[in-house]
Amino acid sequence: MYPRSFADGDGDGVGDIAGLRRRLDHLVRLGVDALWITPWYPSPMADGGYDVADPRGVDPLFGTLGEAEELIAEARRRGLRTILDVVPNHVSVAHPWFRAALAAPPGSPERALFHFRPGRGPGGALPPNDWLSEFGGPAWTRVVEADGTPGEWYLHLFAAEQPDLDWAAPRVRAEYEAVLRFWFDRGVAGIRVDSATLLTKDPALPDRTAGGPHPYSDREDVHDVYRAWRRIADSYDDDRLLVGEMWLRDPARIARYLRPDELHTAFGFGLLRSAWEAGALRACVDATLAAHRPVGAPPTWVLANHDVPRTVTRYGRADTSFDFGRGAPEGPADLALGTRRARAACLLTLALPGSVYVYQGEELGLPEVEDLPEECRRDPMRLRSGGADPGRDGCRVPMPWSGRTAPFGFGPGGARTWLPQPAAWAGLTAEAQRAAPGSMLSLYRSALSVRRAAAAGAEDPVAGFRWLAAPEGVLAFRWAGGLGCRVNLSSRPEPLPVGHEVLLASGSLPGGALPPDTAVWLRPSA
């Protein structure tokens, strides 16, 4: 959940911890067993909270540290574990360390916690190397020194307001080990590591060279960081989870982070990136399972999160795959088609062995909001690209809970939400869907209930996974408890296998056949 957009407790139009506590019933009824909360730390919000000024605090926008502790405890009492984002690659320009670095001279210990370098060219007017920001433009910003003259440059792989830390500095490593203990001691069950592959850099900070080793992504020395973190997690009496955000394309490289003395799982994006096409999805599943088996780690499956266009919209376009940097999509999405596919994808992902992450609003079938007024947009990806990149605001629009008009029960008092909600969401509120047997919410609740019961009777869901014979364009496999899943990604209806009982279907099954863009869960008839 993205706390600014989940639920508002104080009526200011911005989601907060009080609102989150007020909506815990929704999560319990949905059937999930953990909630991952994106950053709620003190922050200027230059990048939606991922520019952290204090990793041990809570921004007043969301509440207080005491409220956070109460939420963690109450969620645990209700069977929900809590996972927090930790952002170790960078901090905010408002962080005390960076403020001290700006006040200190070149070569000082304060600047050694970051990547400060003199520029190249006459007068040092050019960046130290050719690295580019993930948000567009150079990954370097020049500072003005205390005497008013142009000075050194500092590295930021994301926005200029997010200076990268130097993980070669022992103080940096000690600080984040202490941050882990701080939150674990307050009952947090897991840490999701933001940008987990980017922490360490080649100390020479060389230019990018084609075919050469990457100077700042997936470097060998980053594994030492996670070995130290694993020792901390293992030192607690009850389970603590470390999950890394991994945008790597090679599942085998991801699996190296999941060796028994490193992270427990990876938040990977293979399925999310894949097109809605049988061959692409099967290849992704095969590669993911094959890479995870040797290290004994459970795979994870993700269709959406707070950084990517919503599934309903993505699956309603001609190109159903995803990658950053493609620019704005062409033409409107077919939301009816996208919804059918998103319903089928729900059953596909929840049938796969391992863990599944559901982004808030996916259980309601919310589409991407693509027509936000320009003055409302906040995402630096869009702002730094001059609008060429659509940005991520459209998937962060606040949740619709009830009622026929905005703000749809988002908070008390009817204050306008920090990003405007579409009027068309009146039929997609949690209240409207709760009583509708065929709604997306009902589908997710039913699927999670069946999944939980089936997994309880399976000794090893990963080992028990088997592909089954199926016509071209149809994915068929057996999963936990001997249940089966079939997904029709072809353009024609396909007959269902005889001798099986339908447990759950993503859509209607006219004539006992499986229509295109539909999934079904089966078990052998008694």
C-alpha positions as CSV (number, residue, x, y, z in Angstrom):
1,M,0.0,0.0,0.0
2,Y,1.0,3.6,-0.8
3,P,-0.1,5.3,2.4
4,R,-0.8,8.7,0.8
5,S,-3.5,7.0,-1.3
6,F,-4.9,4.2,0.8
7,A,-7.2,5.9,3.3
8,D,-7.4,9.2,5.1
9,G,-8.1,9.3,8.9
10,D,-7.9,13.1,9.6
11,G,-9.9,14.5,6.7
12,D,-7.2,16.5,4.9
13,G,-7.4,14.5,1.7
14,V,-4.1,12.7,2.2
15,G,-3.9,9.1,3.3
16,D,-2.3,8.4,6.7
17,I,-1.7,5.8,9.4
18,A,-5.1,6.6,11.1
19,G,-6.9,5.9,7.8
20,L,-4.9,2.7,7.3
21,R,-5.9,1.4,10.7
22,R,-9.5,2.3,10.0
23,R,-9.4,0.1,6.9
24,L,-7.7,-3.0,8.3
25,D,-11.0,-4.8,8.1
26,H,-10.7,-4.6,4.3
27,L,-7.4,-6.4,4.4
28,V,-8.6,-9.0,6.8
29,R,-11.7,-9.7,4.7
30,L,-9.6,-9.7,1.5
31,G,-7.5,-12.6,3.0
32,V,-4.0,-11.3,2.7
33,D,-1.5,-12.1,5.5
34,A,0.9,-9.1,5.3
35,L,0.9,-5.5,4.4
36,W,3.8,-3.8,2.7
37,I,3.8,-0.1,3.4
38,T,5.8,2.2,1.2
39,P,7.9,5.0,3.0
40,W,6.1,6.9,5.7
41,Y,9.3,8.6,6.9
42,P,9.9,12.3,7.3
43,S,10.5,13.6,3.8
44,P,10.1,16.7,1.6
45,M,8.2,14.4,-0.8
46,A,10.2,15.2,-3.9
47,D,9.8,11.5,-4.9
48,G,6.7,10.4,-3.1
49,G,8.5,9.7,0.2
50,Y,11.5,7.9,-1.3
51,D,13.6,10.9,-0.5
52,V,14.0,10.1,3.2
53,A,15.1,12.7,5.7
54,D,15.0,10.4,8.8
55,P,14.7,6.6,8.4
56,R,13.7,6.2,12.1
57,G,10.7,8.6,12.1
58,V,7.2,9.1,10.6
59,D,6.3,12.2,8.6
60,P,3.6,14.4,10.3
61,L,1.7,14.0,7.0
62,F,1.1,10.4,8.0
63,G,1.0,10.6,11.8
64,T,3.5,9.8,14.6
65,L,5.9,7.1,15.5
66,G,3.6,6.1,18.3
67,E,0.7,5.6,15.8
68,A,3.0,3.5,13.6
69,E,3.8,1.2,16.5
70,E,0.1,0.9,17.4
71,L,-0.7,0.0,13.8
72,I,2.0,-2.6,13.7
73,A,0.7,-4.2,16.9
74,E,-2.9,-4.1,15.9
75,A,-2.2,-5.6,12.5
76,R,-0.3,-8.4,14.2
77,R,-3.2,-9.1,16.5
78,R,-5.5,-9.4,13.4
79,G,-3.2,-11.9,11.7
80,L,-1.4,-9.3,9.5
81,R,2.4,-8.9,9.5
82,T,3.9,-5.6,8.5
83,I,6.7,-5.0,5.9
84,L,8.3,-1.6,5.6
85,D,10.3,-0.1,2.8
86,V,13.9,0.8,3.6
87,V,15.6,3.1,1.1
88,P,19.4,2.5,1.4
89,N,20.7,3.8,-1.9
90,H,20.0,7.4,-1.2
91,V,18.6,10.0,1.3
92,S,16.9,13.3,1.0
93,V,18.8,16.6,0.5
94,A,17.1,17.4,3.8
95,H,18.8,14.6,5.7
96,P,21.2,15.9,8.4
97,W,24.1,14.1,6.8
98,F,23.7,15.8,3.4
99,R,23.2,19.2,5.0
100,A,26.4,18.7,6.9
101,A,28.2,17.6,3.7
102,L,27.1,20.8,1.9
103,A,28.4,22.9,4.7
104,A,31.8,21.0,4.8
105,P,34.7,21.5,2.4
106,P,35.7,19.1,-0.4
107,G,37.6,16.1,1.0
108,S,35.9,16.3,4.4
109,P,34.5,13.2,6.3
110,E,31.0,14.6,5.9
111,R,31.3,14.5,2.1
112,A,32.8,11.0,2.2
113,L,29.4,9.6,3.1
114,F,28.3,10.6,-0.4
115,H,29.8,10.6,-3.9
116,F,31.2,14.1,-4.2
117,R,33.6,14.7,-7.1
118,P,35.2,17.5,-9.0
119,G,33.8,18.1,-12.5
120,R,35.5,17.6,-15.8
121,G,36.4,20.1,-18.4
122,P,37.4,23.8,-18.0
123,G,36.6,25.0,-14.6
124,G,35.0,21.6,-13.7
125,A,31.9,22.6,-15.6
126,L,31.0,19.1,-16.8
127,P,29.7,16.2,-14.7
128,P,32.4,13.7,-13.4
129,N,31.2,10.9,-15.7
130,D,28.4,10.1,-18.2
131,W,26.0,8.4,-15.9
132,L,22.3,9.2,-16.3
133,S,19.6,9.5,-13.7
134,E,16.9,6.8,-13.7
135,F,14.5,9.8,-13.9
136,G,16.2,11.4,-16.9
137,G,19.1,13.8,-17.4
138,P,22.5,13.6,-15.8
139,A,23.0,11.7,-12.6
140,W,25.1,14.6,-11.2
141,T,24.3,18.0,-9.7
142,R,26.8,20.7,-9.0
143,V,26.8,22.5,-5.6
144,V,27.7,26.0,-4.7
145,E,30.4,26.1,-2.1
146,A,30.4,28.2,1.1
147,D,32.3,31.0,-0.6
148,G,29.7,31.3,-3.4
149,T,31.8,29.6,-6.1
150,P,30.7,26.6,-8.2
151,G,32.0,23.6,-6.5
152,E,31.9,19.8,-6.6
153,W,29.3,17.6,-8.1
154,Y,27.3,14.9,-6.2
155,L,25.8,11.7,-7.6
156,H,22.1,10.9,-7.6
157,L,20.9,7.9,-9.6
158,F,17.3,9.2,-9.2
159,A,16.1,12.8,-8.6
160,A,18.6,15.6,-7.7
161,E,16.8,15.7,-4.3
162,Q,18.0,12.1,-3.6
163,P,21.8,12.1,-3.2
164,D,23.4,8.6,-3.3
165,L,25.2,7.3,-0.2
166,D,28.7,5.8,-0.5
167,W,28.4,2.3,0.7
168,A,32.1,2.0,1.0
169,A,31.9,4.2,4.1
170,P,31.6,2.1,7.3
171,R,29.4,4.7,8.9
172,V,26.8,4.2,6.2
173,R,26.7,0.4,6.7
174,A,26.5,0.8,10.5
175,E,23.7,3.3,10.1
176,Y,21.4,1.0,8.1
177,E,22.1,-2.0,10.2
178,A,20.9,0.1,13.1
179,V,17.8,1.2,11.1
180,L,16.9,-2.5,10.6
181,R,17.2,-3.2,14.3
182,F,15.1,-0.1,15.1
183,W,12.1,-1.3,13.1
184,F,12.5,-5.0,13.9
185,D,12.5,-4.0,17.6
186,R,9.1,-2.3,17.0
187,G,7.5,-5.4,15.6
188,V,8.0,-5.0,11.9
189,A,8.2,-8.5,10.4
190,G,9.9,-7.6,7.1
191,I,12.0,-5.1,5.2
192,R,11.5,-4.5,1.5
193,V,14.8,-3.1,0.2
194,D,14.3,-0.4,-2.4
195,S,16.6,-0.4,-5.4
196,A,18.5,-3.4,-3.8
197,T,21.0,-3.9,-6.7
198,L,22.2,-0.3,-6.9
199,L,23.9,0.4,-3.5
200,T,27.6,-0.1,-4.3
201,K,29.5,1.7,-7.0
202,D,32.8,1.2,-8.8
203,P,35.1,3.5,-6.7
204,A,36.7,4.9,-9.8
205,L,33.2,6.1,-11.0
206,P,34.1,5.3,-14.7
207,D,32.1,6.1,-17.7
208,R,29.7,3.5,-18.9
209,T,31.3,1.2,-21.4
210,A,29.5,-1.1,-23.8
211,G,30.0,-4.7,-22.8
212,G,32.0,-3.9,-19.7
213,P,31.0,-4.6,-16.1
214,H,28.2,-2.3,-14.9
215,P,29.7,0.4,-12.6
216,Y,26.8,0.6,-10.2
217,S,24.2,-2.1,-10.7
218,D,24.5,-5.7,-9.4
219,R,28.1,-5.4,-8.3
220,E,29.6,-8.3,-6.4
221,D,30.4,-6.2,-3.3
222,V,26.7,-5.5,-2.7
223,H,26.2,-9.1,-1.5
224,D,28.3,-8.3,1.6
225,V,25.7,-5.8,2.7
226,Y,22.9,-8.3,2.6
227,R,24.9,-11.0,4.4
228,A,25.3,-8.6,7.3
229,W,21.6,-7.8,7.1
230,R,20.7,-11.5,7.1
231,R,22.7,-12.0,10.3
232,I,20.6,-9.3,11.9
233,A,17.3,-10.8,10.7
234,D,18.3,-14.2,11.9
235,S,19.2,-12.9,15.4
236,Y,15.5,-12.4,16.3
237,D,13.5,-15.2,17.9
238,D,10.6,-15.0,15.5
239,D,10.8,-14.8,11.7
240,R,12.0,-11.6,10.0
241,L,11.8,-11.2,6.2
242,L,14.2,-9.4,3.8
243,V,12.9,-8.9,0.3
244,G,14.8,-7.0,-2.3
245,E,13.4,-4.9,-5.2
246,M,15.1,-6.4,-8.3
247,W,14.7,-4.9,-11.7
248,L,17.3,-7.3,-13.1
249,R,16.3,-9.1,-16.3
250,D,18.2,-12.4,-15.6
251,P,16.4,-14.6,-13.0
252,A,19.8,-16.3,-12.3
253,R,21.3,-13.0,-11.3
254,I,18.3,-12.3,-9.0
255,A,18.7,-15.8,-7.4
256,R,22.3,-14.9,-6.3
257,Y,20.8,-12.5,-3.8
258,L,18.7,-15.3,-2.4
259,R,21.4,-17.6,-1.3
260,P,20.8,-19.0,2.2
261,D,22.9,-16.3,3.9
262,E,21.4,-13.3,2.0
263,L,17.9,-12.0,1.3
264,H,14.9,-14.3,1.8
265,T,13.0,-13.3,-1.4
266,A,13.1,-10.9,-4.3
267,F,10.5,-8.5,-5.4
268,G,11.0,-9.4,-9.1
269,F,9.2,-8.0,-12.2
270,G,9.5,-10.8,-14.8
271,L,5.7,-11.5,-14.9
272,L,4.9,-7.8,-14.8
273,R,7.2,-7.1,-17.8
274,S,5.9,-10.1,-19.8
275,A,3.2,-9.6,-22.6
276,W,-0.2,-11.2,-22.1
277,E,0.9,-14.1,-24.4
278,A,1.1,-17.8,-23.5
279,G,4.7,-18.3,-24.7
280,A,6.0,-15.2,-22.9
281,L,4.3,-16.0,-19.6
282,R,5.3,-19.7,-19.6
283,A,8.9,-18.7,-20.4
284,C,8.9,-16.3,-17.4
285,V,7.4,-18.9,-15.0
286,D,9.9,-21.5,-16.2
287,A,12.9,-19.2,-15.9
288,T,11.8,-18.0,-12.5
289,L,11.3,-21.4,-11.0
290,A,14.5,-22.8,-12.4
291,A,16.5,-19.9,-11.0
292,H,15.0,-20.2,-7.5
293,R,15.3,-24.0,-7.1
294,P,19.1,-24.1,-6.6
295,V,19.0,-21.5,-3.8
296,G,15.9,-22.9,-2.1
297,A,14.1,-19.6,-2.1
298,P,10.4,-19.1,-2.9
299,P,9.6,-17.2,-6.0
300,T,7.4,-14.1,-5.9
301,W,4.9,-12.9,-8.5
302,V,3.9,-9.2,-9.2
303,L,1.4,-7.8,-11.6
304,A,1.5,-4.1,-10.4
305,N,2.9,-1.7,-7.8
306,H,3.1,2.0,-7.2
307,D,5.6,2.5,-10.0
308,V,3.9,1.0,-13.0
309,P,0.6,1.5,-15.0
310,R,-2.3,-0.4,-13.6
311,T,-3.0,-3.9,-14.9
312,V,-6.4,-3.2,-16.3
313,T,-5.1,-0.4,-18.5
314,R,-1.9,-2.2,-19.5
315,Y,-3.7,-5.3,-20.5
316,G,-6.1,-3.3,-22.6
317,R,-3.5,-2.1,-25.0
318,A,-2.0,-3.6,-28.1
319,D,1.4,-3.9,-26.3
320,T,0.7,-5.6,-23.0
321,S,4.3,-5.8,-21.9
322,F,6.0,-3.1,-19.7
323,D,9.3,-1.4,-19.4
324,F,10.4,2.1,-18.2
325,G,11.4,4.7,-20.7
326,R,8.9,3.9,-23.5
327,G,7.1,7.3,-23.3
328,A,3.4,7.9,-23.4
329,P,1.3,5.1,-24.8
330,E,-0.7,5.7,-28.0
331,G,-4.5,5.8,-27.9
332,P,-7.0,4.8,-25.3
333,A,-6.9,1.4,-23.7
334,D,-9.8,-1.1,-24.1
335,L,-10.7,-1.3,-20.4
336,A,-13.3,-4.1,-20.9
337,L,-10.6,-6.2,-22.5
338,G,-8.1,-5.2,-19.9
339,T,-10.5,-6.1,-17.1
340,R,-11.1,-9.6,-18.5
341,R,-7.4,-10.2,-18.8
342,A,-6.7,-8.7,-15.3
343,R,-9.3,-11.1,-13.9
344,A,-7.6,-14.0,-15.6
345,A,-4.2,-12.8,-14.4
346,C,-5.5,-12.8,-10.8
347,L,-6.2,-16.5,-11.0
348,L,-2.9,-17.1,-12.9
349,T,-0.7,-15.4,-10.4
350,L,-2.5,-16.7,-7.3
351,A,-2.1,-20.3,-8.7
352,L,1.6,-20.0,-9.0
353,P,3.8,-21.4,-6.2
354,G,5.5,-18.9,-4.0
355,S,4.3,-15.5,-2.7
356,V,2.1,-12.9,-4.5
357,Y,2.0,-9.2,-4.0
358,V,-1.2,-7.3,-4.7
359,Y,-1.0,-3.6,-5.1
360,Q,-3.8,-1.6,-3.5
361,G,-6.7,-1.1,-5.9
362,E,-5.9,-4.1,-8.1
363,E,-8.4,-6.0,-6.1
364,L,-11.0,-3.4,-7.2
365,G,-9.9,-3.5,-10.8
366,L,-9.0,0.2,-10.9
367,P,-7.7,1.5,-14.2
368,E,-4.8,3.9,-14.6
369,V,-5.9,7.5,-14.4
370,E,-4.3,9.0,-17.6
371,D,-6.0,12.4,-17.7
372,L,-4.9,14.0,-14.5
373,P,-4.6,17.8,-14.8
374,E,-1.0,18.8,-15.3
375,E,-1.0,21.1,-12.2
376,C,-1.8,18.1,-10.0
377,R,1.0,15.9,-11.1
378,R,3.9,15.3,-8.7
379,D,6.1,12.6,-10.1
380,P,9.7,13.6,-10.9
381,M,9.8,11.0,-13.7
382,R,7.3,13.1,-15.6
383,L,8.6,16.5,-14.5
384,R,12.3,15.7,-15.3
385,S,11.3,14.4,-18.8
386,G,9.2,17.5,-19.6
387,G,6.1,15.2,-19.9
388,A,7.7,12.7,-22.4
389,D,7.4,10.1,-19.7
390,P,3.8,9.7,-18.4
391,G,5.1,9.2,-14.9
392,R,3.6,7.3,-12.0
393,D,0.8,9.6,-10.6
394,G,-1.9,7.7,-12.5
395,C,-1.5,4.5,-10.5
396,R,-1.3,6.5,-7.2
397,V,-4.7,8.1,-7.2
398,P,-6.5,7.6,-3.9
399,M,-8.6,4.5,-3.3
400,P,-12.4,4.7,-3.7
401,W,-14.1,3.2,-0.7
402,S,-17.8,4.1,-0.8
403,G,-20.5,6.5,-2.2
404,R,-21.4,7.8,-5.6
405,T,-19.2,10.9,-5.8
406,A,-15.6,11.8,-5.0
407,P,-13.9,11.5,-2.6
408,F,-15.7,8.1,-2.4
409,G,-15.3,7.8,1.4
410,F,-11.6,8.2,1.3
411,G,-11.7,10.2,4.5
412,P,-14.0,12.1,6.9
413,G,-15.4,15.4,5.9
414,G,-15.3,15.0,2.1
415,A,-12.0,16.9,1.5
416,R,-10.7,16.7,-2.0
417,T,-8.1,14.1,-2.4
418,W,-4.5,15.0,-3.1
419,L,-4.8,13.5,-6.6
420,P,-8.3,13.8,-8.1
421,Q,-10.4,10.6,-8.5
422,P,-12.4,9.9,-11.7
423,A,-16.2,10.1,-11.5
424,A,-16.3,6.7,-13.3
425,W,-14.9,5.1,-10.2
426,A,-18.4,5.2,-8.5
427,G,-19.0,1.7,-9.6
428,L,-15.6,0.4,-8.5
429,T,-15.7,1.3,-4.8
430,A,-15.0,-1.4,-2.2
431,E,-18.6,-0.9,-0.9
432,A,-20.2,-1.4,-4.3
433,Q,-18.1,-4.5,-5.0
434,R,-18.4,-6.1,-1.6
435,A,-22.0,-7.2,-2.2
436,A,-21.5,-8.1,-5.9
437,P,-20.7,-11.8,-6.4
438,G,-19.1,-11.2,-9.8
439,S,-17.0,-8.2,-8.9
440,M,-13.2,-8.1,-9.0
441,L,-13.1,-7.8,-5.2
442,S,-15.2,-11.0,-4.8
443,L,-12.9,-12.8,-7.2
444,Y,-9.8,-11.8,-5.3
445,R,-11.4,-12.8,-1.9
446,S,-12.5,-16.2,-3.3
447,A,-9.2,-16.9,-4.9
448,L,-7.2,-16.0,-1.8
449,S,-9.5,-18.2,0.3
450,V,-9.1,-21.2,-2.0
451,R,-5.4,-20.6,-2.4
452,R,-4.9,-20.6,1.4
453,A,-6.8,-23.8,1.9
454,A,-5.0,-25.6,-0.9
455,A,-1.6,-24.4,0.2
456,A,-2.2,-25.7,3.7
457,G,-2.5,-29.2,2.4
458,A,0.6,-29.0,0.1
459,E,4.0,-30.0,1.5
460,D,6.0,-28.2,-1.2
461,P,4.0,-26.1,-3.7
462,V,7.1,-25.4,-5.8
463,A,8.1,-29.0,-6.1
464,G,4.5,-30.0,-6.8
465,F,4.2,-27.6,-9.8
466,R,3.7,-29.3,-13.2
467,W,2.7,-28.1,-16.6
468,L,-0.1,-30.0,-18.2
469,A,-0.8,-30.7,-21.9
470,A,-2.9,-28.0,-23.5
471,P,-3.8,-26.6,-26.9
472,E,-1.6,-23.8,-28.3
473,G,-2.3,-20.5,-26.6
474,V,-3.5,-22.2,-23.4
475,L,-1.5,-22.4,-20.2
476,A,-2.4,-25.4,-18.0
477,F,-0.7,-26.5,-14.8
478,R,-1.2,-28.3,-11.5
479,W,-0.4,-26.5,-8.3
480,A,-0.9,-26.7,-4.5
481,G,-3.0,-29.5,-3.2
482,G,-3.4,-31.1,-6.7
483,L,-5.6,-28.3,-8.0
484,G,-5.3,-27.2,-11.6
485,C,-5.3,-23.9,-13.4
486,R,-6.0,-23.2,-17.1
487,V,-5.7,-19.8,-18.8
488,N,-6.9,-19.3,-22.3
489,L,-4.7,-16.7,-24.0
490,S,-5.7,-17.7,-27.5
491,S,-8.4,-16.1,-29.7
492,R,-10.8,-19.1,-29.6
493,P,-12.8,-20.9,-26.9
494,E,-11.3,-24.1,-25.7
495,P,-13.2,-27.1,-24.2
496,L,-12.6,-27.8,-20.5
497,P,-11.1,-31.1,-19.6
498,V,-13.7,-33.8,-18.7
499,G,-13.8,-35.3,-15.2
500,H,-13.0,-32.0,-13.4
501,E,-15.0,-29.7,-11.2
502,V,-14.8,-25.9,-11.6
503,L,-13.8,-24.3,-8.3
504,L,-13.4,-20.7,-9.6
505,A,-13.5,-18.9,-12.9
506,S,-12.5,-15.4,-13.9
507,G,-15.5,-15.1,-16.2
508,S,-18.5,-17.0,-17.5
509,L,-18.0,-20.4,-19.2
510,P,-20.7,-20.6,-21.9
511,G,-21.3,-24.1,-23.1
512,G,-18.7,-25.5,-20.7
513,A,-15.9,-24.0,-22.7
514,L,-13.1,-21.6,-21.6
515,P,-13.4,-18.3,-23.5
516,P,-10.4,-16.2,-24.6
517,D,-8.8,-14.2,-21.8
518,T,-10.4,-16.3,-19.1
519,A,-8.9,-18.5,-16.4
520,V,-10.3,-21.3,-14.3
521,W,-9.3,-23.4,-11.3
522,L,-10.2,-27.1,-11.4
523,R,-10.0,-30.2,-9.4
524,P,-10.7,-33.8,-10.3
525,S,-14.3,-34.8,-9.8
526,A,-15.0,-37.1,-6.9
